Amino acid sequence: MATPRSTPLSLLLLLLVSFLPLLTTASDDLVSDLLTLQSQSPSGVIHLTDPLISRLLTSNPPPRPFSLLLFFDAQQLHDKSELRLKPLKSEFSLLASSFIQNNPNPNKPHLFFCDLEFRESQQSFALFSVNSLPHIRLVPSTALDLKADSIQMEAGDFSRLAESMAEFVESKTQLTVGPIHRPPVVSKKQVIVMVAGLLVLMPFVIKRVVAGETLLHDPNLWLAGAVFIYFFSVSGAMHNIIRHMPMFMVDRDDPSKLVFFYQGSGMQLGAEGFAVGFLYTVVGLLLAFVTHVLVRVRDVKVQRVVMIFALVVSFWAVKKVVFLDNWKTGYGIHMYWPSSWQ
């Protein structure tokens, strides 16, 4: 009686053993295809479409011999500077190339860096429920439900661009990304050309310096440089550069309108910084004019008229700055009166 019962079980085990090499071969073929696509990409980022996503993930149950880090992209949104899709995609490519360069022998499970474009992969966007950009998602090799089992990279994980992306990958995959290899600002050929040009021009430059006929001897250049540095410092331009702040943003309630002044102390747009910097610069130039030029005018009436004009314009400019600061932050500025005057 034991023989008939054991026969189906033995047959089932035999079938599983027979199909196991086929499953392994199919998985190896997918890895081989991904490695081929990776080698064909200059940065190592594989461009995926809906059919490839279906073949790699939907039709291929876990555990898979690879994990995917997906960058969701939309070409039509590249002109929106507030989304920063182009610089983030560039940093993502830099992360991929650095990982491949630092890990010439692929780790198991393999990690592949891929991107998807909205117009080409709308089904995949819906599969992962991606409805806003930027969006980066890690699909582990064990992910069964692609939306629930995958891990989204939060905004803080790419705040420092490729370096913070690498920290996210290392913390979630236990793989080592290694150092980020950024291309040099100036190539070796450019350095050689600049050094050669400098050597050729050196005699002419020395001759002009000795004769005092260079731009560095022009006081107007130093005056313009001083005004530029003053405007750069009071307009928050360094803040805009470091934080990559846009000049303006689209009104969320009415997309046809643009917002140049953001109410709230948590963020400053480039336009409002330049506006305040312009007002400060006007006051500074008027003060410099009064103290260095107006004092040389001998006509007292001209001095008085110009002085009154400078005071009125300066008072107006300072009043606008105080009003904008109060509107933006809610803090009030009050005039100080000595107690003896009260």
KATAPE-V812914 format. One line per field, one symbol per residue. ss: DSSP state (a for helix, b for strand, c for the rest). phi: phi as a letter, one per 20 degrees, with the letter a starting at -180 (. if undefined). A space follows every 10 residues. Layout:
ss = ???
phi = ???
//
This chain:
ss = caaaaaaaaa aaaaaaaaaa aaaaaaaaaa aaaaaaaaaa cccccbbbca aaaaaaaacc cccccbbbbb bbbcaaaccc ccccaaaaaa aaaaaaaaaa aacccccccb bbbbbbbccc caaaaaaccc ccccbbbbbc cccccccccc bbbcaaaacc caaaaaaaaa aaaccccccc cccccccaaa aaaaaaaaaa aaaaaaaaaa acccaaacaa aaaaaaaaaa aaaaccaaaa aaacccccbb cccccccbbc ccccccccca aaaaaaaaaa aaaaaaaaaa aacaaaccca aaaaaaaaaa aaaaaaaaaa aaaaaaaaac ccccccccaa ac
phi = .fffffffff ffffffffeg ffffffffff fffffffffe egeneeedcg ffffffdfec fffdebccdd decbffdfee ffelffffff ffffffffff ffcfegedff dddcccdgfe cfffgffele cbcfbccedf fefeefefee deeffffcfd mfffffffff fedmedfnfe eefffcffff ffffffffff egffffffff fmdeffeeff ffffffffff fffeemffff ffelfffbbe fffcgfdddd ceepefbcff ffffffffff ffffffffff eddffefeff ffffffffff ffffffffff fffffffedn eeddfedgff ee
//
